Amino acid sequence: YQFVTVYETLSPKGEKDTCLSLDSHTQICDTTYRSYHSGLVDVPMLFVHGEKIKVLVIGGGDYLAVDYLLKYPNIESIDQVDIDGRFLEFMKDHPHFKLLHHDAYKSALLNTMVEDGFSFMRFNRKKYDFILIDLPGVQHDKLAHLFSAEFYHFLYRSLSDRGVVSGWTYGALQDARRHYRVLMNTMREGGFRYHILYDAYMPGDTGSRPAQPFYVLSKNGD
């Protein structure tokens, strides 16, 4: 389903930086994955309440988001849906990335399903307290259905009343403003009326430029 490239470069400090890209879209680098996944997982977890939390991860085939979720003692279960079974197996066995996800795929709390996220959500009737969207940015048509109003309606329908959806988005800066407006309108058409936008800064950022923009959606704004 996608081309996987692992490469090495130098960080701004001159240190070796191992990175992974999917279809030329960078997903993981040693120097930035902690900040990215803290923004992706840790910030929205501040909005999730309850002693027993059911989580759904759409994508996340590198298992890093799952690893971050497993830090929280109130996680009851994690369902994961990813279309690329070969990539899931690749990430289980790769000697470098195993060190990053700490064999999270072995957790008894995790149920991973190899399936298209859109098809899964269309027929899903289970309610989740936290739905985490961990997908590459839109590079081609084969991901477009996962950014449709119909898909966001499926997400809305699958949320518990206290639940939230979170994910990465293109920011509101000039070079991505049109995409940002389209995505926000699409989320509203899917049923969401309440959202929060926030930024995670990468190592080396001065604070003058938001590095990675994220969103949290909810049904009722509580």
The 8 nearest C-alpha neighbors of each residue, nearest first, counted from 0:
[[1, 83, 2, 82, 85, 86, 84, 141],
 [2, 0, 22, 21, 3, 83, 86, 23],
 [1, 3, 22, 21, 4, 0, 23, 20],
 [4, 2, 21, 20, 1, 22, 5, 19],
 [5, 3, 20, 19, 6, 2, 21, 23],
 [6, 4, 19, 18, 20, 3, 7, 17],
 [5, 7, 18, 17, 4, 19, 8, 20],
 [8, 6, 17, 16, 18, 15, 9, 5],
 [7, 9, 16, 15, 17, 10, 6, 18],
 [10, 8, 15, 13, 14, 16, 11, 7],
 [9, 11, 13, 14, 12, 16, 15, 8],
 [12, 10, 13, 9, 14, 203, 202, 30],
 [13, 11, 10, 14, 9, 203, 15, 16],
 [12, 14, 10, 9, 11, 15, 16, 8],
 [15, 13, 10, 9, 12, 16, 11, 8],
 [16, 14, 9, 8, 10, 17, 7, 13],
 [15, 17, 8, 9, 7, 29, 10, 14],
 [18, 16, 7, 28, 29, 6, 8, 15],
 [19, 17, 28, 27, 6, 5, 7, 16],
 [20, 18, 5, 27, 4, 26, 25, 6],
 [19, 21, 25, 24, 26, 4, 23, 3],
 [22, 20, 3, 24, 23, 2, 1, 25],
 [21, 23, 2, 24, 1, 20, 3, 4],
 [24, 22, 21, 20, 25, 4, 2, 3],
 [25, 23, 20, 21, 22, 26, 135, 136],
 [24, 26, 20, 19, 27, 23, 21, 18],
 [27, 25, 20, 19, 24, 21, 28, 135],
 [28, 26, 19, 18, 32, 25, 29, 20],
 [29, 27, 18, 30, 31, 17, 32, 16],
 [28, 30, 16, 17, 31, 32, 18, 27],
 [29, 31, 28, 32, 16, 202, 10, 33],
 [30, 32, 28, 34, 33, 29, 201, 35],
 [33, 31, 35, 34, 27, 28, 36, 29],
 [34, 32, 36, 35, 31, 37, 30, 29],
 [35, 33, 37, 31, 32, 36, 201, 38],
 [34, 36, 32, 38, 33, 37, 39, 31],
 [37, 35, 39, 38, 33, 34, 40, 32],
 [36, 38, 41, 34, 40, 35, 39, 33],
 [39, 37, 36, 35, 199, 42, 40, 41],
 [38, 40, 36, 37, 35, 166, 41, 42],
 [41, 39, 37, 36, 38, 42, 43, 44],
 [40, 42, 37, 44, 43, 38, 39, 45],
 [41, 43, 44, 38, 45, 40, 37, 39],
 [44, 42, 45, 46, 41, 40, 215, 165],
 [43, 45, 47, 41, 46, 42, 40, 48],
 [46, 44, 43, 42, 47, 41, 48, 40],
 [47, 45, 44, 43, 48, 163, 42, 162],
 [48, 46, 44, 45, 162, 163, 43, 49],
 [49, 47, 46, 50, 161, 52, 45, 44],
 [48, 50, 51, 52, 47, 73, 128, 161],
 [49, 51, 73, 52, 48, 74, 75, 72],
 [52, 50, 75, 73, 49, 74, 53, 76],
 [53, 51, 74, 75, 128, 73, 49, 54],
 [52, 54, 76, 127, 128, 75, 77, 74],
 [55, 53, 77, 129, 127, 130, 128, 76],
 [54, 56, 130, 78, 77, 79, 131, 129],
 [57, 55, 79, 131, 130, 132, 58, 78],
 [56, 58, 132, 80, 133, 79, 116, 131],
 [59, 57, 81, 133, 134, 60, 80, 56],
 [58, 60, 133, 61, 62, 64, 57, 56],
 [59, 61, 87, 62, 58, 81, 86, 90],
 [60, 62, 59, 63, 90, 87, 100, 64],
 [63, 61, 65, 60, 64, 59, 100, 66],
 [64, 62, 66, 100, 65, 61, 67, 99],
 [63, 65, 67, 66, 62, 68, 59, 36],
 [66, 64, 68, 62, 63, 67, 69, 103],
 [67, 65, 63, 103, 69, 64, 68, 100],
 [66, 68, 64, 65, 69, 70, 63, 40],
 [69, 67, 65, 70, 66, 71, 64, 40],
 [68, 70, 66, 71, 67, 65, 74, 72],
 [71, 69, 68, 67, 72, 66, 74, 65],
 [70, 72, 69, 73, 68, 74, 67, 44],
 [73, 71, 74, 70, 69, 75, 50, 51],
 [74, 72, 50, 51, 71, 52, 75, 49],
 [75, 73, 52, 72, 76, 71, 51, 53],
 [74, 76, 51, 52, 53, 73, 108, 77],
 [77, 75, 108, 53, 74, 54, 109, 78],
 [78, 76, 54, 109, 55, 108, 110, 53],
 [77, 79, 55, 110, 111, 109, 56, 54],
 [78, 80, 111, 56, 55, 57, 112, 110],
 [81, 79, 112, 57, 58, 113, 114, 116],
 [82, 80, 58, 113, 114, 83, 60, 57],
 [81, 83, 114, 115, 113, 84, 80, 116],
 [84, 82, 86, 85, 81, 0, 87, 113],
 [85, 83, 87, 86, 113, 82, 88, 81],
 [86, 84, 88, 87, 83, 89, 90, 0],
 [85, 87, 89, 88, 83, 84, 90, 60],
 [86, 88, 84, 60, 90, 85, 89, 91],
 [89, 87, 91, 85, 86, 90, 84, 92],
 [90, 88, 86, 87, 91, 92, 93, 85],
 [89, 91, 87, 93, 88, 92, 61, 86],
 [92, 90, 88, 89, 93, 87, 97, 102],
 [91, 93, 90, 89, 94, 88, 97, 96],
 [92, 94, 90, 96, 95, 97, 89, 91],
 [95, 93, 97, 96, 92, 98, 91, 90],
 [96, 94, 97, 98, 93, 99, 17, 92],
 [97, 95, 99, 98, 93, 94, 100, 90],
 [96, 98, 99, 94, 100, 95, 101, 93],
 [97, 99, 96, 101, 95, 100, 94, 102],
 [98, 100, 96, 97, 101, 63, 95, 102],
 [99, 101, 63, 97, 102, 66, 103, 62],
 [102, 100, 103, 98, 99, 97, 66, 96],
 [103, 101, 104, 100, 105, 97, 91, 98],
 [102, 104, 66, 105, 101, 106, 100, 62],
 [105, 103, 102, 106, 62, 109, 91, 65],
 [106, 104, 103, 102, 107, 109, 108, 101],
 [107, 105, 108, 109, 104, 103, 102, 69],
 [106, 108, 109, 105, 110, 104, 76, 77],
 [109, 107, 76, 106, 77, 110, 75, 74],
 [110, 108, 77, 107, 106, 78, 111, 76],
 [109, 111, 78, 79, 77, 112, 108, 107],
 [112, 110, 79, 78, 80, 109, 113, 81],
 [113, 111, 80, 114, 79, 81, 110, 78],
 [114, 112, 82, 81, 84, 80, 83, 111],
 [115, 113, 82, 81, 112, 80, 116, 119],
 [114, 116, 82, 118, 117, 119, 81, 80],
 [115, 117, 119, 118, 80, 57, 120, 114],
 [118, 116, 120, 119, 115, 121, 145, 150],
 [119, 117, 121, 115, 120, 116, 122, 114],
 [118, 120, 116, 117, 121, 122, 123, 115],
 [119, 121, 123, 117, 122, 118, 153, 116],
 [122, 120, 118, 119, 123, 153, 117, 150],
 [123, 121, 120, 119, 124, 118, 153, 117],
 [122, 124, 120, 125, 121, 119, 157, 153],
 [123, 125, 122, 157, 126, 156, 120, 121],
 [124, 126, 123, 157, 127, 158, 159, 156],
 [127, 125, 157, 158, 159, 124, 128, 53],
 [126, 128, 158, 53, 159, 129, 54, 157],
 [127, 129, 162, 53, 159, 52, 158, 54],
 [130, 128, 54, 163, 162, 127, 164, 131],
 [131, 129, 164, 55, 54, 56, 163, 165],
 [130, 132, 56, 165, 164, 166, 55, 133],
 [133, 131, 166, 57, 134, 56, 165, 130],
 [134, 132, 59, 58, 57, 131, 166, 56],
 [135, 133, 58, 132, 136, 59, 57, 167],
 [136, 134, 137, 24, 133, 26, 21, 138],
 [135, 137, 138, 134, 24, 168, 169, 167],
 [136, 138, 139, 142, 135, 143, 140, 146],
 [137, 139, 136, 140, 142, 135, 24, 22],
 [140, 138, 141, 137, 142, 143, 136, 22],
 [139, 141, 143, 142, 138, 137, 144, 145],
 [140, 142, 139, 143, 144, 138, 137, 145],
 [143, 141, 140, 145, 144, 137, 139, 146],
 [142, 144, 140, 146, 145, 141, 147, 137],
 [145, 143, 147, 146, 142, 150, 117, 141],
 [146, 144, 143, 142, 147, 150, 117, 116],
 [145, 147, 143, 144, 150, 148, 142, 182],
 [148, 146, 144, 150, 149, 145, 185, 151],
 [149, 147, 189, 185, 151, 150, 188, 152],
 [148, 150, 152, 147, 151, 189, 153, 144],
 [151, 149, 153, 147, 152, 148, 145, 117],
 [152, 150, 189, 154, 148, 153, 149, 186],
 [151, 153, 189, 155, 149, 150, 154, 190],
 [152, 154, 150, 156, 151, 155, 120, 121],
 [155, 153, 151, 157, 152, 156, 158, 150],
 [156, 154, 152, 157, 153, 158, 151, 190],
 [155, 157, 153, 154, 158, 152, 126, 124],
 [158, 156, 126, 154, 155, 127, 153, 125],
 [159, 157, 127, 126, 162, 155, 156, 128],
 [158, 160, 162, 126, 161, 128, 127, 157],
 [161, 159, 162, 158, 218, 219, 128, 217],
 [162, 160, 159, 128, 163, 48, 47, 218],
 [161, 163, 128, 159, 158, 129, 160, 217],
 [164, 162, 217, 129, 216, 128, 130, 215],
 [165, 163, 130, 216, 215, 131, 129, 217],
 [166, 164, 215, 131, 214, 132, 216, 130],
 [165, 167, 132, 213, 214, 131, 39, 133],
 [166, 168, 213, 212, 214, 39, 169, 165],
 [169, 167, 213, 212, 170, 166, 214, 179],
 [168, 170, 179, 175, 212, 171, 178, 167],
 [171, 169, 212, 172, 175, 168, 179, 176],
 [170, 172, 176, 179, 175, 173, 169, 180],
 [173, 171, 170, 176, 175, 174, 169, 179],
 [172, 174, 176, 175, 171, 177, 170, 179],
 [173, 175, 172, 176, 177, 171, 170, 178],
 [176, 174, 178, 173, 177, 172, 169, 170],
 [175, 177, 171, 179, 173, 172, 178, 174],
 [178, 176, 180, 179, 175, 181, 174, 171],
 [179, 177, 181, 175, 180, 176, 182, 169],
 [178, 180, 176, 182, 177, 181, 169, 171],
 [181, 179, 183, 177, 182, 178, 184, 176],
 [180, 182, 178, 184, 179, 183, 185, 177],
 [181, 183, 185, 179, 184, 180, 178, 186],
 [184, 182, 186, 180, 185, 181, 179, 187],
 [185, 183, 187, 181, 182, 186, 180, 188],
 [184, 186, 148, 182, 188, 183, 187, 181],
 [187, 185, 189, 183, 188, 184, 191, 151],
 [188, 186, 191, 184, 190, 189, 185, 192],
 [187, 189, 185, 190, 186, 148, 184, 191],
 [188, 190, 152, 148, 151, 186, 187, 191],
 [191, 189, 187, 188, 152, 155, 192, 186],
 [190, 192, 187, 186, 193, 189, 218, 217],
 [193, 191, 187, 190, 194, 218, 217, 219],
 [194, 192, 220, 217, 216, 191, 218, 219],
 [193, 195, 216, 215, 217, 196, 214, 192],
 [194, 196, 215, 214, 197, 216, 193, 213],
 [197, 195, 214, 213, 215, 194, 212, 198],
 [196, 198, 213, 212, 214, 195, 199, 38],
 [199, 197, 212, 211, 209, 213, 200, 210],
 [198, 200, 211, 38, 210, 212, 34, 35],
 [201, 199, 210, 209, 204, 211, 198, 202],
 [200, 202, 204, 31, 34, 210, 203, 199],
 [203, 201, 204, 31, 200, 30, 34, 205],
 [202, 204, 201, 205, 11, 200, 12, 206],
 [205, 203, 206, 202, 201, 200, 208, 210],
 [204, 206, 207, 203, 208, 200, 202, 201],
 [205, 207, 204, 208, 209, 200, 210, 203],
 [206, 208, 205, 209, 204, 210, 200, 203],
 [207, 209, 206, 210, 205, 204, 200, 211],
 [210, 208, 198, 211, 200, 207, 199, 206],
 [209, 211, 200, 199, 201, 208, 198, 212],
 [210, 212, 199, 198, 209, 200, 213, 35],
 [213, 211, 198, 170, 168, 197, 167, 169],
 [214, 212, 167, 168, 197, 166, 196, 198],
 [215, 213, 196, 165, 195, 166, 197, 167],
 [214, 216, 165, 195, 194, 164, 43, 163],
 [217, 215, 194, 164, 163, 193, 165, 214],
 [216, 218, 163, 193, 220, 219, 162, 194],
 [219, 217, 191, 220, 193, 160, 192, 216],
 [218, 220, 221, 217, 193, 160, 192, 161],
 [219, 221, 193, 217, 218, 194, 192, 216],
 [220, 219, 161, 217, 218, 46, 193, 160]]
